[in-house]
Amino acid sequence: MKKIIANILPILLMTSLFYSCGDDFYTIRPKGEAQLDNLYSREGANALLVGTYAVIDGGNVRDGSIWASSVTNWVWGSVASDDAYKGSTYSDQGTINPIEGFFVDADNGYVANHWRAYFDGVVRSNDVLKVLPKIEGMLDEEKALIAAQARFLRAHFYFELTKVHYKVPWIDENIENPSVIPNDRVLWPEIEADLKFAVENLPESWSGEPGRVTSWAAKTMLAQVYMFQSKFPEAKTLLNDVVTNGGFELMESYELNYMAATRNNKESILEIQYSVNDGSDGSYNAGWGDALNFPQGGKIGTCCGFFQPTQNFVNAFKTDENGLPLLDTFNDESIPWANVWKEENPDVYTKDFYPGNVDPRLDHTVGRPGVPYLDWGPIDEDQPVRDLLNSGPYLFKKNMFLKADKGSGSTTTGWATGVNNNSYRKYRLAHAMLWLAECAAETDDLPLALSMVNQIRERAKNSNYVKFDGGEEAAHYAVESYASFSDKEFALKAIRHEMRLEFGMEGYRFFDLVRWGIASDVMNDYLETEGEIRTYLSGKQFVADKHEYWPVPQTQIDLSVDESGASVLEQTPGY
């Protein structure tokens, strides 16, 4: 990919001039339409394609609004769930508070910025598909390969829009007047069609070009789309193919999926590539959508204390004397906060370590006080959080760079000192395996479901454990396989919990709760109990048949009108 970017950089810079980020995404095209005439060539099509890849991370809005559209879905998939607090202070980035507390309205800035960021990606995908038919001297196979990538990317953008806003207008390369296209249906058929084309026309791998989408990535995303529609037999077939024939393998130790040194490894199906110190302003190519989500100050010196694990999430890693999860009782009692730096409320904050068992993935996911934080050492003297009483003492760990890599793997420019070259693993073999387990359970194939889950748990058991400098394990780690799944109901409960542990704070949790049909029950239980220690959540409520999705931005409804002046976009039910 880097070679391609270098070869077509002059054309890519020209194309960037006609992409803008105004309130009305429909106005992007008229300015750029005439300039497409200059891109009817192999180089032009590839330039447009690279420009589309450039925003796969949601990072096309070059200001604070990028945080609403990060490909990691830290706001919509994690903060909106029981996995993560917004973090920082209550007033900082206050537009997230209504999302976390479910009192958002259609004028919310994060809602608007998510919409426009991903529709910009749609526009870029469509531009690629518009120029291809008009290019002379280009083989049909080459055009199909470029089209397959563009259609995969368009499916990605529309999938993200659908997960958040539900019904959105379908605008493809053939639409001449997008302003009059209604959002009168869910776009699953169109997303499926794009991904099926990608499956049929993408290669299984690219030599030396990590980040390029493949047929395996397309199969994985298509399976995920099927699962959102409860098409479990169809998803099962695809996922079984990925697991059995894709050539992917689980990494030997869990944390290796979150280290910059082991990017694009044998478990990876699709990674969003990050780079730092590459000449971009402030290392803008390093996952800027998560620039806020690093420890605040202290001996680490990064910014800005957002995106902190919840107490509920930490408790979910407890295991019993047999090393199995406490599926129904994990939140009955909280894991104490070990070595807390200050004790405003001694009844809540304790210096005692938790005496029970925990899954070792806890300390590869969460930075706990007193426990070594990568190679930075235990965080127990400096306070790397903005407001302990507001968001607790825990830190996110998976996105952090090693102390040994500071300056080489992290940015050396700009204020966002946490951004680094640790790619976002969007799809890896563990996703395919646990989704296959879910599909197997849903189709009454409990032996297959058990096998998939136990392979993931065995990897967790055999992973490296977090230890102190003297070699002592930082907690009582215990994780074992299930002997059996007694029935479908238990299997699904176990699989869903396993997904939370394996993919914790990676942006999947809220969307999973919605597609499982349990968001209302889980979130209201969470808000009731978590509100006792996080007062800003006290009294908040998730309303069923409303809060599963977020509004259509009011600005888009106001701007999208037909010839009679009537709005063509309908608001999401309940808003």
N, C-alpha and C positions, 0 to 999 in steps of 0.2 A: 504493500500500500504506500509506503514512504517513497519508493521509486516512482510510482505513478503520480503521486502528488508533486514530486520534483519536476517531472517531465511536463506537466500541464499547469504548473503554478500560474504563469501569466494569464491563461484563459480563465482559471479559477478565480483569480483576483478580479477579472472583469465581470464575471457572473455575480460575484458578491455585491457588486454595486447596485443591482436591481432587486435585492432582497431587503425589505425593510420590516420594521416591527411596529407599525401603527396599531391603533385600537381595532381597526377593521381589517381582518386578515384577507377579506375579499378584494381589497385594493392593492394587494401585492402584485398581482399579475399584470394589470394594464401597463404599468411602468416598464416591466420587464419583457412584455410580449414582443416588442419590436426588436429588442436585443437578441432574442432567440435566433433571429435570422443569421447571426454571426456564429452560431454554434452547430450548424448542420454539417458536422464532420465527426470522425472518430474521436479526435482530440476534444471536440466540444462536448460530445456525449459523455466522455469519461470525466471531463471537468465538472459537468453537472452532477454526475454520479458521486464523485468525491465530495462535492458540496453537500450532497444529501447524506452521505456517511458522516460528514462533519457534525451533523445535528442529531445523530442517533442517540446521543447522551442527553438530549433535551436542552443542550447548551447553546441555543442560537440567540438568546436574549441577553445582550451584553451589559447587564446591570443587575441590581439586586433581585429582579424578578426571575432570574434563572433558577433561584432556589425552589420555585414552585413547580418547575418542570424537569427536575433532575431524573435521569433514567433509573436511579436507585429507588425512586418513589419513597424517599424517607418521610415526606409529609403525608402523602395519601395512603401509603401502604403500611407505615409503621407508627407514626405519631397519631394517626386516626384510629389505631388499634390499641391493644393492651400491651404492646411490646415497648413503646417508647414515649417519653415525655418530649415536649418541644425543647425543654432545657433552657439554659441561659436564665434571664429574668422574665417575669411575666410581661413586662412592658416591651421588651425587645422583640422585634418582628411580631408585634401584637396581632397582625393579620392571621397568624396561624392559630391563635387562641380559639376562634370560633370553629375551626376545623377540629381541633383536639377536643373541644367541649360540645360539638354538635349544635351550634347556634349560628351557623354560617348563613349568609344571604347572597343573592345574585349579584351584589355589587362588590363582593370580596375580591381583593386584588390578586390573591393567589389563584382563585378560580379563573379569573380572566387571563392571567399570565400562562397558566397551564394550557388553556384552550388555544391561545395564539401561538405558543411555541410549537405545539404538535401539529397545528394546521400549517404552520410554515414548513414543517417537514413534509406534509402532504403535497404542498405546492412544489417543493423541490423534486419530489418523486415524480410528480406529473410532468414537470419540465423535461426530465430525462425521457419519459415515454412519448412526449410530444415531438422531440427532435428525431428520434430513431427512424420513423418511417420515411423521413425526408433525406436521409443520408445516402448518398450514392457510393458505390464501390465498397460496400461493407457486407460481408457474408451474413446470411440469415442466422447462422449459428452464433456469430459474434453479437448480433443484435439481440438474440434471445438471451444470451448470457447477461448482457447489460440490463435488459428488461427484467430478468428474473431477480436481479439484485434490487432494482428500483421497486419492484412489486413487493418483495420481502420487506423492504424498508417502509413502504406505504402501509403494508399490513401492520407493521410494528407501531407506526404512528396512530393508525386508526384503532388498534387494540388498546393503546393507552388512553385515547380519547373515550372509547366505549366503557372501559373500566371505571373511569372517573365521572363522565357526564352522561353515560348511558346512550341516549339517542342523539346522534349528531348527523349533519347532512353528508351524503356521499357525493364527493366531488372528485371526478377522475379526469384524465387527460382530454376527454371528449366534451366536457361541460364548457359551454361558451359563456354562460351567465350564471355563475355560482351564487349570486346574491338572491336568486329566487328558488333555490333548492331547499326543500323543507327537511326537517329532522323527524320524519314520521314513522321511522322504524329502527330497530336495532340492526346493525350492519354485519351481522355474522356471515351471511352468504357471500358478501363482497370480500370480507377479510379472508374467508376460506378460499375463495377463488384465487386471490393473489398468492396465498401460501401454497396452494396446489400447483400453480404455475412455477413457483420457486422450487418446489420439491422436484418437479420434472426437468428443470432446466439448469439447476445449480450443480456444481461439482461437489464431490464428497470432501474435498480439501483443496487448499491453495498452497502452492509451494512458496514458503518464505513470506507469506502475507497474512499474518495473524490479524484478526478483526474483520476480514472478509466473511460474509455470510455463506453458509454451505447448505447442501441438501439436508444434512443432519440437523442443523439449526432450524431449518424450515419445518422439518418433521416434528421437532420438539415444540416449536411455537404452535403449529397446527394442532398438535395433541392438546396443548394447553387451551387453545380456543375451543376445541371440542369439549373439554372438561367443564368450561364455563357454561356450556349448554347441556351438561349432563349426558353427552354422547360418549359414554364410557367404553362401549365396544370398539368404536372407531379409534378413540384415543389409545386404547390398549394395544391395538394392532401396530400403530405407529411407534409407541414407546417400547414395545417388545423388540421391534426392529432396531431402534436406537441402542437399546441395552445389549442386545445379542450380536448385532452385526456392525455397530458403529466403530468398533476398535477402541473405545474409550475404557479407561480403567480408573478405579478409585485411587486417589493419592494415598500413600501409606499412612500419613498422619493428617488429621483434620485441618490443623492450622495452616498447612501448606497451601490450601486454597485461598489464603488471604495474605500471602507474602509476596512482595514485589519480585523477589528473586525467583519465584516459582510461578510466574505468570504464564498463561498459554500452555498449561501442563497437560498431561495425558487425561485428566478428568474433564477438562474444559471443552464445552461444545460451542459456546459463544461468549467472548469477552469484549467489553467495550474498552478500547485501548486508551490509556492515558499517557501523557508525556509531560515532562517539566523542562524548564530552562532551554526551550527550543526556539526562542526568539519571539514567541507569542507574548502579548501583554500580560504580565503577571502570571505566566504559565497557565494561560487560559485553556490549554488543551488537557489539563490535569483534573478533569471532573469538577469543574467549578460549581456545579449545582450542589455540591456538598462542602463548599468552602467554609461554612460556618460550623461544621460538625467535628471539631477537634478540641482537645482539652484547652482550657483557657489559662494562659499564662503559666505561672509556676516554673518549675525547672525544665518543663518541656518547651514552653514558650510559643505554643501555637494559639490559634484562635478558632472558635469564639464561644465554646461551651454549650453549643446546641446539641440536640439529639442524644438524650441520655436514657439509658435503660430504666424501665419501670421496676418497682419492687415486685409486682406480679410476675413480670418476665423472669427476674432473677429466681423467684421462688419455684418457677416451673422446672428448674433443673434439679430439684431434689429427687433423690432415689431412695428406695427402701433397702432393707438389709440384704435383699437379693439383687440389688443393682437395677431394679425396674422403676419406671416413673411412678410418681404418686398422681395418677391420672385425675382422681376426683378430690383429693385432699391437699394438693401441693400448696394451696394458698390459705390453708387454715391457720398457719403460723408462719411469720416471715423469717427469712434468713437474717440474722443480725448484721449490722453494718460494722465490719471488722475495722479496728483501728481508726475510727472516725476522728477527724482532726479537732473538732470542737463539739461541745455538748450543750447547746442551748436548751435542749429538753432531754435530760438524762433518762427519762422513762422510755424514750424512743431510740436514742443513740447509745450504743454499747461498744465496748472494746473487746468483747468476747468473740472468738471465732465460732462459726456454726459447727456444732459437734456431729451433725448428721452427715449422710452421704450426699454427694452431688455428682452430676454428670460432668466429666472433664471438659465438655464443650463450653460449659459456663465460663471458665476463665480464659478461653480462647475467644470469647465473644464480648465479655464484659470486663471492664477494668474495675476491680473492687479495691477499696482502701485496704492497705496492708498486704496486698497480693502483688507480685511482680507484674508490671505493665510492660510487656515485651522486654527489651533490654534497657528500658529506662529505670528499672528498679521499682520497688514498692512506692506507691504514691500515698505517703502518710504524713508528710511534713508540710509540703506546699499544698495549696488547695486549688486544684485545676478545674473547679466548677465556679459558675458565676453566683449561684444562690442555692446553698445547701438545703435550706428549708423549702424552697420552691420546687426543686427538681431532684433532690437527693444527691447521694455521693458517687453514683456510678458513671462510668465512662464507656463509650463505645470503643471497640478494639479492632474490629476487622478492617477498618479503612486506614489505620494508622501506620506510619512508616517507622522503621527501626531507628534508634538513636545513631547506630553505625552508618546509616544511609542519609543522615541529615546533610542537606546541601548537594548531595549527588542524586538522591532519589526524591528529594523534596524541593520545593521552589526556593529560589534565592532572591526572588523579586516580588514586590507588591506586599500588601498587608495580609493577604490570606496565606499565612505561613504554614498551614497544615496541608495544602493541596500537594499531591505527590503522584508518582508514576505507578501506583498500585491499582491495576485495572479492576473494573467491576465485572465480576463473573455473573453474567446474566443467566446463562444456562450451563450446568455441568452435569456429569453423569448422575450425581446424587439426586438432582431434580427428576431426571427421567426415571430413576429407580423408585423413588417414593411416589411419584405420580402413577407409575405402573402398579405399585402396591395398592394405591387407592382404586384404580380402575379394576384391578383384580378382585378386590374386596367387593366393589359394587356389582361385579358380575359373578359373585359367589365362588371365586377361585382363591380360597383362603390359603392353600399351600404356597401359591406364588406370592401372595401378599406377605405372608410370614417370611419367606425367603428374602425378599427385597428389604424389608425392614431390618431383619437380623444382620444382613450384610452391612448396612449402614451402622448399626449399633456395634458390630464387631470392629469396624474401623475406628469408631469412637473409643472403644475399649483399648485398642492397640496403639492409639495415638500418643504422642508425647504429652506428658502431664506438666503443668506449670509447677516449677520448683523454686525454692529460695536458693541463694548462692551456696549454701551448705549442702544442697542436695535433698532437703526435706520437701515433700510435696506440700503445696500451698493449701490443700484441703483434703478431706477424705473423699477421694474419687472412687466411684463404683458405678459401672455400667455393664449390664449383661443382656444376653438375648432372651427373647420370649420363648417359652417352651412350646406354646401353641396359641392360636387364636380360637377361642371357644365358639364364637359366632361372629356374624357380620357386624353387628353393632359394636362389639368389643374391638374388632379389627379396625373399624373406621376411627374409633376413639383413639386407639393406639397410634394409628398412622397419622392422624391430624396432630397429635401431640409431638410425634417424631418430626414432622415438618417444622413445627415451631422451634424445636431445639436445633435442628440442622440448618435451617434458613433464617434464624433469628435476626431481626432488624435488617433484613435484606430487601424489604419493600413488598413482601408477599402477603403478610398476615391479614390485613384488613380485607383484601380482595378474596382471600380464601374463606374468611368468615362469611362474607356475603354469598359466595357461590355455594357454600355448604348450607345456607339458610339458617345459620345460627347467630348471625351478627347481633341481633337485638338482645338475645338472652346473654351472650357472652359479654357484650359491651356494657349492658346495664348492671350486671353483676360486678364487672370491673369498676365502673364509675361509682357504684355504691361503696365498695370497700376501699378503693384507692382514694376516694374523696375524703376519707378519714385522716389520711396523712398528707394529701395534696389538696389543700382547702379550695383552690381555684377550680377543682373538679366537683366539689360538693354541690349536690342538687342538679347536676347536669344529667341529661337523659338522651338516649338513643331512641328515636321514634321509628318503629317498623314501617316499612313501605314508603319511607321518605329518605332516611339517612343512609341507605345502602348506596346512594349515588349523590352527586353534587350538582349544583345548579348549572344551567346554561348562563354564561355571563350576560347580564342585562344589556350591556353595550352592544352585544351581538344581536340580541333580539331587536333592539332599537334601530340598528343599522341595516338589518336584513329585511327588506320590504319588497313587495311586488309592485307592479305598475299602478295599482290602485292605492298604494301607500300602506297596505296591511302587512303586518309582520308575518313572515313565513316560518320563523322558528318558534317552536313551542317550548315552554319552560318545563324542566324536570318536575314530575308530580310532587306536590308538597311544598314547593317554593313559590 
